[in-house]
Amino acid sequence: MTTAENVHEHEIEKFGAQADRWWDPRGEFKTLHAVNPLRLQFIRSYAELPERQVLDVGCGGGILSEGLAQAGATVTGIDLGRELLAVARAHAETGGLAIDYRLTSVEALAGQQPASFDHVTCME
């Protein structure tokens, strides 16, 4: 499987163009901000997070990744949007969170690190 089979370049470009507004809770991503506590509650009801390795696929600007890290998980966030990862890294650093953000596809990471995570989240 190639790393581009499930990639839609126009989606990466669209979200990348909005990266500087990712953390605005009243902006285009206000729904993500609003549902994030519910997503975290749902995940925590099914998965232990403290001291677990969690992969956040399609992490975008890091909204869920940060919540997972705050819940005690060791988080790796992956995305194919360079601009989004820059925003995610900067925001995590500002909040003192150690999140491993990587510009890679899930297919590539699976080939490099098979069976390396306790839990995997995905927006889709």
ZAPA-366597 format. One record per atom (N, C-alpha, C): x, y, z; residue number from 1; chain; atom name; residue in one letter. Coordinates in steps of 0.1 Angstrom, whole numbers, plus 5000, padded with zeros to 4 digits. Example, Ala and Ser with C-alpha at 12.3 -4.5 7.8 and 13.67 -1.06 7.14 Angstrom:
<rs>
    X    Y    Z num chaine atome residu
 5132 4943 5078   1      A     N      a
 5123 4955 5078   1      A    CA      a
 5132 4967 5078   1      A     C      a
 5128 4978 5071   2      A     N      s
 5137 4989 5071   2      A    CA      s
 5129 5000 5079   2      A     C      s
</rs>
This chain:
<rs>
    X    Y    Z num chaine atome residu
 5008 4988 5000   1      A     N      m
 5000 5000 5000   1      A    CA      m
 5009 5012 5000   1      A     C      m
 5006 5022 4991   2      A     N      t
 5014 5034 4991   2      A    CA      t
 5008 5044 5002   2      A     C      t
 5016 5054 5005   3      A     N      t
 5012 5063 5015   3      A    CA      t
 5002 5073 5010   3      A     C      t
 4999 5073 4997   4      A     N      a
 4989 5083 4991   4      A    CA      a
 4976 5077 4988   4      A     C      a
 4973 5064 4991   5      A     N      e
 4960 5058 4987   5      A    CA      e
 4948 5065 4993   5      A     C      e
 4949 5069 5005   6      A     N      n
 4938 5075 5012   6      A    CA      n
 4939 5090 5014   6      A     C      n
 4948 5097 5007   7      A     N      v
 4951 5111 5009   7      A    CA      v
 4944 5119 4999   7      A     C      v
 4938 5129 5003   8      A     N      h
 4931 5139 4994   8      A    CA      h
 4939 5152 4996   8      A     C      h
 4947 5155 4986   9      A     N      e
 4956 5167 4987   9      A    CA      e
 4948 5180 4989   9      A     C      e
 4937 5181 4983  10      A     N      h
 4929 5193 4985  10      A    CA      h
 4924 5195 4999  10      A     C      h
 4922 5184 5006  11      A     N      e
 4918 5185 5020  11      A    CA      e
 4930 5189 5029  11      A     C      e
 4941 5184 5026  12      A     N      i
 4953 5188 5033  12      A    CA      i
 4956 5203 5031  12      A     C      i
 4955 5208 5019  13      A     N      e
 4957 5222 5016  13      A    CA      e
 4946 5231 5022  13      A     C      e
 4933 5226 5022  14      A     N      k
 4922 5234 5028  14      A    CA      k
 4924 5236 5043  14      A     C      k
 4927 5225 5050  15      A     N      f
 4929 5227 5064  15      A    CA      f
 4942 5234 5068  15      A     C      f
 4953 5232 5059  16      A     N      g
 4965 5239 5061  16      A    CA      g
 4964 5254 5060  16      A     C      g
 4955 5258 5051  17      A     N      a
 4953 5272 5049  17      A    CA      a
 4946 5279 5061  17      A     C      a
 4939 5270 5069  18      A     N      q
 4932 5275 5081  18      A    CA      q
 4940 5273 5094  18      A     C      q
 4952 5268 5093  19      A     N      a
 4960 5264 5105  19      A    CA      a
 4961 5275 5115  19      A     C      a
 4963 5287 5111  20      A     N      d
 4965 5298 5121  20      A    CA      d
 4952 5301 5129  20      A     C      d
 4941 5295 5125  21      A     N      r
 4928 5298 5132  21      A    CA      r
 4924 5285 5140  21      A     C      r
 4932 5275 5140  22      A     N      w
 4928 5262 5145  22      A    CA      w
 4924 5263 5160  22      A     C      w
 4931 5270 5167  23      A     N      w
 4929 5271 5182  23      A    CA      w
 4919 5282 5186  23      A     C      w
 4912 5288 5177  24      A     N      d
 4902 5299 5180  24      A    CA      d
 4889 5291 5183  24      A     C      d
 4885 5291 5196  25      A     N      p
 4873 5284 5199  25      A    CA      p
 4860 5290 5194  25      A     C      p
 4861 5302 5188  26      A     N      r
 4849 5308 5182  26      A    CA      r
 4850 5308 5166  26      A     C      r
 4860 5302 5161  27      A     N      g
 4863 5302 5146  27      A    CA      g
 4857 5290 5139  27      A     C      g
 4863 5287 5128  28      A     N      e
 4858 5276 5119  28      A    CA      e
 4858 5263 5126  28      A     C      e
 4867 5261 5136  29      A     N      f
 4868 5248 5143  29      A    CA      f
 4861 5248 5157  29      A     C      f
 4852 5257 5159  30      A     N      k
 4845 5258 5172  30      A    CA      k
 4838 5245 5175  30      A     C      k
 4833 5238 5165  31      A     N      t
 4826 5225 5168  31      A    CA      t
 4836 5215 5174  31      A     C      t
 4848 5215 5168  32      A     N      l
 4859 5206 5174  32      A    CA      l
 4862 5209 5188  32      A     C      l
 4862 5222 5191  33      A     N      h
 4865 5226 5205  33      A    CA      h
 4853 5222 5214  33      A     C      h
 4841 5224 5209  34      A     N      a
 4829 5221 5217  34      A    CA      a
 4828 5206 5220  34      A     C      a
 4831 5197 5210  35      A     N      v
 4829 5183 5212  35      A    CA      v
 4841 5176 5218  35      A     C      v
 4852 5183 5219  36      A     N      n
 4864 5176 5224  36      A    CA      n
 4862 5170 5238  36      A     C      n
 4856 5177 5247  37      A     N      p
 4854 5171 5260  37      A    CA      p
 4845 5158 5260  37      A     C      p
 4836 5158 5251  38      A     N      l
 4827 5146 5249  38      A    CA      l
 4836 5135 5243  38      A     C      l
 4844 5138 5233  39      A     N      r
 4852 5128 5227  39      A    CA      r
 4862 5122 5237  39      A     C      r
 4868 5131 5246  40      A     N      l
 4877 5126 5256  40      A    CA      l
 4869 5117 5266  40      A     C      l
 4857 5121 5270  41      A     N      q
 4849 5114 5279  41      A    CA      q
 4846 5100 5274  41      A     C      q
 4842 5099 5261  42      A     N      f
 4839 5087 5254  42      A    CA      f
 4852 5078 5254  42      A     C      f
 4863 5083 5250  43      A     N      i
 4875 5076 5249  43      A    CA      i
 4879 5070 5263  43      A     C      i
 4878 5079 5273  44      A     N      r
 4882 5075 5287  44      A    CA      r
 4873 5064 5292  44      A     C      r
 4860 5063 5287  45      A     N      s
 4851 5053 5292  45      A    CA      s
 4854 5039 5287  45      A     C      s
 4862 5039 5276  46      A     N      y
 4866 5026 5270  46      A    CA      y
 4881 5023 5270  46      A     C      y
 4889 5033 5273  47      A     N      a
 4903 5031 5272  47      A    CA      a
 4910 5037 5284  47      A     C      a
 4920 5030 5290  48      A     N      e
 4929 5036 5300  48      A    CA      e
 4938 5045 5293  48      A     C      e
 4940 5057 5298  49      A     N      l
 4949 5066 5291  49      A    CA      l
 4962 5068 5299  49      A     C      l
 4962 5070 5312  50      A     N      p
 4975 5072 5319  50      A    CA      p
 4985 5062 5316  50      A     C      p
 4997 5067 5312  51      A     N      e
 5009 5058 5309  51      A    CA      e
 5007 5049 5297  51      A     C      e
 4997 5052 5289  52      A     N      r
 4995 5044 5277  52      A    CA      r
 5001 5052 5264  52      A     C      r
 5005 5044 5254  53      A     N      q
 5009 5050 5242  53      A    CA      q
 4997 5052 5233  53      A     C      q
 4994 5064 5229  54      A     N      v
 4982 5067 5221  54      A    CA      v
 4987 5074 5208  54      A     C      v
 4981 5069 5197  55      A     N      l
 4984 5074 5184  55      A    CA      l
 4971 5082 5179  55      A     C      l
 4973 5095 5176  56      A     N      d
 4962 5103 5171  56      A    CA      d
 4964 5105 5157  56      A     C      d
 4956 5098 5148  57      A     N      v
 4958 5098 5134  57      A    CA      v
 4950 5110 5128  57      A     C      v
 4956 5118 5120  58      A     N      g
 4949 5130 5115  58      A    CA      g
 4947 5140 5126  58      A     C      g
 4958 5142 5134  59      A     N      c
 4957 5151 5146  59      A    CA      c
 4954 5165 5143  59      A     C      c
 4956 5170 5131  60      A     N      g
 4953 5184 5128  60      A    CA      g
 4962 5193 5136  60      A     C      g
 4956 5203 5142  61      A     N      g
 4963 5212 5151  61      A    CA      g
 4964 5208 5165  61      A     C      g
 4960 5196 5168  62      A     N      g
 4963 5190 5181  62      A    CA      g
 4952 5191 5192  62      A     C      g
 4940 5194 5189  63      A     N      i
 4930 5196 5199  63      A    CA      i
 4928 5183 5207  63      A     C      i
 4926 5172 5200  64      A     N      l
 4924 5159 5208  64      A    CA      l
 4937 5154 5214  64      A     C      l
 4948 5156 5206  65      A     N      s
 4961 5151 5211  65      A    CA      s
 4964 5158 5225  65      A     C      s
 4961 5171 5226  66      A     N      e
 4964 5178 5239  66      A    CA      e
 4955 5172 5250  66      A     C      e
 4943 5170 5247  67      A     N      g
 4934 5164 5257  67      A    CA      g
 4939 5150 5262  67      A     C      g
 4943 5142 5252  68      A     N      l
 4948 5129 5256  68      A    CA      l
 4961 5130 5264  68      A     C      l
 4970 5139 5261  69      A     N      a
 4982 5141 5269  69      A    CA      a
 4979 5146 5283  69      A     C      a
 4969 5155 5284  70      A     N      q
 4965 5160 5297  70      A    CA      q
 4959 5149 5305  70      A     C      q
 4953 5139 5299  71      A     N      a
 4947 5128 5306  71      A    CA      a
 4958 5117 5310  71      A     C      a
 4971 5120 5307  72      A     N      g
 4982 5112 5311  72      A    CA      g
 4987 5102 5301  72      A     C      g
 4982 5103 5289  73      A     N      a
 4988 5094 5278  73      A    CA      a
 5001 5100 5272  73      A     C      a
 5009 5091 5267  74      A     N      t
 5020 5095 5259  74      A    CA      t
 5015 5095 5245  74      A     C      t
 5015 5107 5239  75      A     N      v
 5008 5109 5226  75      A    CA      v
 5017 5111 5214  75      A     C      v
 5014 5104 5204  76      A     N      t
 5020 5107 5191  76      A    CA      t
 5009 5111 5182  76      A     C      t
 5010 5123 5176  77      A     N      g
 5000 5128 5167  77      A    CA      g
 5006 5129 5153  77      A     C      g
 4999 5123 5143  78      A     N      i
 5004 5123 5130  78      A    CA      i
 4994 5130 5120  78      A     C      i
 4999 5137 5111  79      A     N      d
 4991 5144 5101  79      A    CA      d
 4999 5146 5088  79      A     C      d
 4993 5149 5077  80      A     N      l
 5000 5152 5065  80      A    CA      l
 5000 5166 5062  80      A     C      l
 4995 5174 5071  81      A     N      g
 4995 5189 5069  81      A    CA      g
 5006 5195 5077  81      A     C      g
 5016 5200 5070  82      A     N      r
 5028 5206 5076  82      A    CA      r
 5024 5218 5084  82      A     C      r
 5015 5227 5079  83      A     N      e
 5011 5239 5086  83      A    CA      e
 5004 5235 5099  83      A     C      e
 4995 5225 5099  84      A     N      l
 4988 5221 5110  84      A    CA      l
 4997 5215 5121  84      A     C      l
 5007 5208 5117  85      A     N      l
 5017 5203 5127  85      A    CA      l
 5025 5214 5134  85      A     C      l
 5028 5224 5126  86      A     N      a
 5035 5235 5132  86      A    CA      a
 5027 5242 5142  86      A     C      a
 5014 5244 5140  87      A     N      v
 5005 5250 5149  87      A    CA      v
 5003 5241 5162  87      A     C      v
 5002 5228 5159  88      A     N      a
 5001 5218 5170  88      A    CA      a
 5013 5219 5179  88      A     C      a
 5025 5218 5173  89      A     N      r
 5037 5219 5181  89      A    CA      r
 5038 5231 5189  89      A     C      r
 5035 5243 5183  90      A     N      a
 5036 5256 5190  90      A    CA      a
 5026 5256 5202  90      A     C      a
 5014 5252 5200  91      A     N      h
 5004 5252 5210  91      A    CA      h
 5007 5243 5222  91      A     C      h
 5012 5231 5218  92      A     N      a
 5016 5221 5229  92      A    CA      a
 5028 5227 5237  92      A     C      a
 5037 5233 5230  93      A     N      e
 5049 5239 5237  93      A    CA      e
 5044 5250 5247  93      A     C      e
 5035 5258 5242  94      A     N      t
 5030 5269 5250  94      A    CA      t
 5023 5263 5263  94      A     C      t
 5017 5252 5261  95      A     N      g
 5010 5246 5273  95      A    CA      g
 5018 5236 5281  95      A     C      g
 5031 5235 5277  96      A     N      g
 5040 5226 5284  96      A    CA      g
 5037 5211 5282  96      A     C      g
 5032 5208 5271  97      A     N      l
 5029 5194 5268  97      A    CA      l
 5039 5188 5259  97      A     C      l
 5043 5176 5262  98      A     N      a
 5053 5168 5254  98      A    CA      a
 5045 5159 5245  98      A     C      a
 5042 5163 5233  99      A     N      i
 5035 5155 5223  99      A    CA      i
 5044 5153 5211  99      A     C      i
 5045 5141 5206 100      A     N      d
 5054 5138 5195 100      A    CA      d
 5046 5139 5182 100      A     C      d
 5047 5151 5176 101      A     N      y
 5040 5153 5163 101      A    CA      y
 5048 5150 5151 101      A     C      y
 5043 5142 5142 102      A     N      r
 5050 5138 5130 102      A    CA      r
 5043 5140 5117 102      A     C      r
 5050 5144 5107 103      A     N      l
 5045 5145 5094 103      A    CA      l
 5047 5132 5087 103      A     C      l
 5036 5123 5088 104      A     N      t
 5037 5110 5082 104      A    CA      t
 5023 5105 5080 104      A     C      t
 5021 5095 5072 105      A     N      s
 5008 5088 5070 105      A    CA      s
 5008 5076 5080 105      A     C      s
 4995 5072 5082 106      A     N      v
 4994 5061 5091 106      A    CA      v
 5000 5048 5085 106      A     C      v
 4999 5047 5072 107      A     N      e
 5005 5035 5065 107      A    CA      e
 5020 5035 5067 107      A     C      e
 5026 5046 5065 108      A     N      a
 5041 5047 5067 108      A    CA      a
 5045 5044 5082 108      A     C      a
 5038 5050 5091 109      A     N      l
 5041 5047 5105 109      A    CA      l
 5039 5033 5109 109      A     C      l
 5028 5027 5104 110      A     N      a
 5026 5012 5106 110      A    CA      a
 5037 5004 5101 110      A     C      a
 5043 5008 5090 111      A     N      g
 5054 5000 5085 111      A    CA      g
 5067 5002 5093 111      A     C      g
 5068 5014 5099 112      A     N      q
 5080 5017 5107 112      A    CA      q
 5079 5012 5121 112      A     C      q
 5067 5013 5127 113      A     N      q
 5065 5009 5141 113      A    CA      q
 5052 5001 5143 113      A     C      q
 5052 4989 5137 114      A     N      p
 5040 4980 5139 114      A    CA      p
 5038 4977 5153 114      A     C      p
 5025 4976 5157 115      A     N      a
 5020 4973 5170 115      A    CA      a
 5027 4980 5181 115      A     C      a
 5029 4993 5179 116      A     N      s
 5036 5002 5189 116      A    CA      s
 5027 5010 5199 116      A     C      s
 5014 5009 5196 117      A     N      f
 5005 5018 5204 117      A    CA      f
 4994 5010 5211 117      A     C      f
 4991 5015 5223 118      A     N      d
 4980 5008 5230 118      A    CA      d
 4966 5012 5225 118      A     C      d
 4965 5024 5220 119      A     N      h
 4952 5029 5215 119      A    CA      h
 4955 5038 5203 119      A     C      h
 4945 5038 5194 120      A     N      v
 4946 5047 5182 120      A    CA      v
 4933 5054 5180 120      A     C      v
 4934 5067 5178 121      A     N      t
 4922 5075 5176 121      A    CA      t
 4923 5080 5161 121      A     C      t
 4911 5082 5155 122      A     N      c
 4911 5087 5142 122      A    CA      c
 4898 5095 5140 122      A     C      c
 4899 5106 5134 123      A     N      m
 4888 5115 5132 123      A    CA      m
 4877 5110 5122 123      A     C      m
 4881 5102 5113 124      A     N      e
 4872 5097 5103 124      A    CA      e
 4862 5086 5109 124      A     C      e
</rs>
